[in-house]
Amino acid sequence: MRSEEKLHLPGTPGTDAGVLPSQALVRLIRSGAIRSAEPITDDQIQPASIDLRLASTAYRVRASFLPGKNSTVAQRIDALTMHAFDISQGAVLERGCVYIVPLLEKLNLSDDHSAIGNPKSSTGRLDVFTRLITDHGVEFDQVRAGYRGPLYAEIAPRTFSVLVRKGSKVSQLRVRRGDPPRSDEQHVKLQREHGLIDAQLNREDIKKGIPISVDVEGDGVNDLIGYRAKAHAGLIDVDKKDHYAVYDFWEPVHRRQASGLILDPGEFYILASREAVRVPTGYAAEMIAYDTLVGEFRVHYAGFFDPGFGEPEAGGEGARAVLEVRSFEVPFIVEPGQVVGRLLYEPLIELPEKVYGRELNSSYQKQGLRLSKHFRV
């Protein structure tokens, strides 16, 4: 089936409302709805999102903020900036500090298009808390329909200080047309037809998405189930790949004899889902980051899953969701099979020309427990 063919079935790719795939994002760029003072490159275009690039100036601010309905981000920066500095040739963003960095990309959306921001997977796996901000915005990461204006990244390194520069890609944008269907009934149908996860689910298991649990038992070959970040490790250049030694920055977490894994307050963990995940090529998925009903911890900072993730024909059979996990005020035990997050699936407006996997040299296809691409495997 050609990508431009429409299916026009409720809740399936080709409906009028849905996420824009790669070729539709290219059309927005050509029309000027997504624009930049510098050319947007092909490698920024992902199967269902576009990577966003840092501009040349960073602002160290006193606190995180939202501009609110009556202010622009620039106005709030003027009120809260401690100092501004040039990052054109590279600069360090210190852990424990909050920065605002304008992005090279700007938007000129029509009234039926909105967008959502998210950290790139590699950013989340470094515990770099990154959120998208817009002028007159009242929510992080949400770009209202018809938005016309600049984009900004709020960047707060939590564990590692990071080196960034103009052009570094730490966040991404997913564009929607209309209001895509995201019902429980749709997810039940998708699980039945596509096997979104390799687990037996009852109808009552599927509420506001597909449930995901943490693997705290390992694969039976070794007892490694995760990594815990070292609190006083060195600097990480976000643009380097396969560069850093794992154990300079991470401590291995091994399976306990007793059931479950105890999360220590304030510590940052990389863990893997017990379930293998699939995203059919006509859909995109997002991990819902946090639910206070499941425990005092946050799961998954970087939540976008592209079409083709985990699909056997794209080389991803058996791909796990890698989870960035931080416990809050008290120690918390994660038990085997405990639900820690949910995957929400949305249809694309048309089948994508790009699919996550081998042909794109995607970093995390067919992954198990996996640190970010900055570390040598």
C-alpha positions, 0 to 999 in steps of 0.5 A: 500500500502506498503511503498516500493511500487512505484507509478511513476506518475508525481508529486506524492509520489513514483517519483524518485525525492522527499523528503526522509521519515523516513525510507529512512532517517534511510537507510542514517544513516545506510549507513553513509550518515548521521553520528554522533560520538554518536548514532542517536536515534529513537526520532530524526527521524521525518516523513520527517526530522531528528532532529539535536543535539548541540555538546558540545562547543558554540562560541560567534561571533561578527556577523552573517556570511556565510563562502563563497566558499573559507572558512570553518565555522571553519576558519570563527569562528577563525576570528570572535569568541569573546569567546568559552564556554562549554555547556555540562552541560547547558549554557545560550545563551543571547538574542541579541547575535549571537552564532555558535554551531557545531552539532553532526550530519555530512553528507556524501551525494551522488551527487543526494542528497541535504538537507535543514535546518530549526528551529524546531517549538518549537525553532521558537515559542521562537523567537530563530533565528536559521539557518544551515551553511555548509563549503563553503556555500553561503546560509543559510539553504541550503546543496548543493548536494553531501555535505560531511562535518560538520554542524553548527547552527547559533543561535540568541535569539531575545526575550528570553535568552535560556538555552541549552546543548549538545544534545539539538535539536533546528533545523532539516534537510530535505533531498531531492533526485533530484529536486522534482516537485513544480509547480503551476499546481501540487498545483492546483491539490493537492488542488482540490484532497486533500483540502490542506486548507479549503478555496475556491481558484481560479487558480490565487490564487495559485502562488508559493504555497498555500496562507495562511492568519492570523486569526485576528477575532477569533473563536467567542467564545472569542476574543483572537487572539494571543500572544505578547512576553514580552521584559524582561521575564525570561530564558527558558530551551529549553529541558523543556516541559509544564513547564512555565506559559504563562503570565510570558512570553506573553501578550494576543492579543485580537481582535480589534473592528476595522478591522485588527491587528496592528503589532508594530515595533520590537515586536514578535507575535504568531498568527494562520492561518485563514485556517485549513491546511492538508499535505497528507501522501505522501507529505511534506510542507514548509512555505515560510518565507517572501515576501517583496511584502506583507508587512514589516514583517517576517512570520514563522521562522520554516517552516517544515510541516510533512506528516500527519499534519492536516489529520483527520485519524491522529487526526489532523482535523482542524489544523491551522498553527501557525505563528511567526510574527515580524514587521520591521521598521514601524507599519503594519496592517494585515487585515482579509484574507490578504495573509501573506505566502505560503505553498509549497508542495513536494512529498515524494520518497515513502509513509512514515512509520511514520506519524505526529499525535497521534501515534508519540505524535506529539506536535502540531497536531490538534492545534489552536492558540498554544504557544511552548511546553515549556508552560503549556496549 
